[in-house]
């Protein structure tokens, strides 16, 4: 079946009759789950399978499972994982242990997701926070330098891939300097291009071979004085595809976020016209989903090839002794550096 260039959220823990009819007709490329869609492991697995049954194909199912503040699956049914800064603190004390902890944590997350049929995680976060920035990224970041962030983000991506889950690096080309939460309003970064290339953009450049990336709803005036990266052709062509060199599937961040202007239809069309391969819509509001679908074409050309290449990287998980791995992870994170982050 043909797939259209969007990923959709869902309203609740099971598909409604209206959603089923919409999904059959609209044929989204993929689905994304949130806490409102989660009750028990059996229920989530059933919802995932129902989505694929309605799609008529092995459609990707995404989730934001970073750890810390951004974790859609959690106790009592799933383990809680630390935020990126936790691994950064371990890395500062012992780089090898920090990388091992980031990789193993992601590998365990992948195991949690694969049991449910979820095969894409919106992780790692490769944003590099700057002094005075909005705290929306904060401890979600691995550190404050491009090299450290790239190293730990790469380790997490490898852990996901080893567990049969595709990573989505975010928020390209960088949300770390944002002076606002893009869920609420449009951030504008006035930093010069040379500094951006040496810091924010550099972290993503080191991760350019990952299969999927999510854009930042952020204006970088040195590159485009008016439009955020998500809807800026010059940002996508010149920075994301150009300087950074990312050639994987590029998805927008959620087009229902208030950083973007215009109707949902306008935002969808603008993101796709700028060069996003697929549009992400998260809130599960059917009337908005219909606007997205009406403005999302069937995947074709480079976008279709990138989508196919990303999905071709789905693999059977590498063998793992989960009990031993969880014990090892507990030892890795039970360090003085890690404990200091946990208490902060």
Secondary structure, DSSP 8 states (H G I E B T S, - for coil): ---EEEEE--SSSS--HHHHHHHHHH-EEEEEE-GGG-S-HHHHHHHHHHHHHHHTS--EEEE-EEETTEESS-TTTS-----HHHHHHHHHH-HHHHHHHHHHHHHHHHHHHHTTT--EE---B-----TT--TTSGGGSS-SSHHHHHHHHHHHHHHHHHTT-EEEEEEET--TT-SS-TTTS-EEE---HHHHHHTHHHHHHTTTTSSEEEE--EEETTT-SSSBGGG-HHIIIIIIIIIS---SEEEEEETTSTTS-S-HHHHHHHHHHHT-SEEEE-S--HHHHHHHHHH--B--HHHHHHHHHHHTT--------HHHHHHHHHHHH-SHHHHHHHH-
